[in-house]
Amino acid sequence: MALRCLVFRGLVKEAEEEINKFLTTHRVNVLHMAQSESGDHVSVTLIVEEPKPLSEEGF
C-alpha cells in the first residue's frame, strides 16, 4: 500500500470543497489529518493510504 501526503489550502469553504471532491473520487484510508489557520485561510494536511489495485492482489 502506498502512502501519500496531501495539503489543501485556501478559504475554509474552498478547502472543504477540495477535500470532499478528493475523497469522493479516490479510494483511500485517511490515516492522519492536521489543520492550521492563518487569518481567514486554512491549511489541511491529510496522510492517506492507497489500497493496492486488485490486479496486484492476485484477483
N, C-alpha and C positions, 0 to 999 in steps of 0.2 A: 504494500500500500504506500502511496506517495503522500507526503505532507506538503502543504502549501501555506504560505503566509500572504494574506490579502489585507490591504489598507484602503478604507473608504473615507474620503474627506469631503467636507462641504457643510452647507447649512443642514440642520438636523433633518428636515424633511427630505432633502436631496440624498443624504447618506442613507436614510431609512429606505427610500425607494430603490437605490442601487443595491443595497444588501438584499432586500426582498426579491429583486429581479435575479440576482445571482443565485440565491437559494432555491428559487423555483425552476431554474434552468440547469442546475448542476446537482448531481447525486453525490453529496459529501456528508461526512460526520464532522460537526463542529467540536473541536477539542478544547478550544480556549477563545475567549473574547475579552478584549480590553477596550476601554473608551477614555478619551481625554477631550477636554473642552478648552477653547480659547475664544473668548468673546462670544459671538453668535455662531461660531463654527465648531464642528465636532470631528474627531478622528476616531474611527473604529477599526481595530485590528482583529482579524479572525485567523486562527490557525485551524486548518481543516485537513481532514484525511480523505483521500480519494480511494474508494474501493478498486480493486483490480478489475479490469474488464473480464467478462465471463469467459472469453476466449483464452485468457491466461490461467483460469482456474481449472481448465480441463473439461468444461461442459460443452 
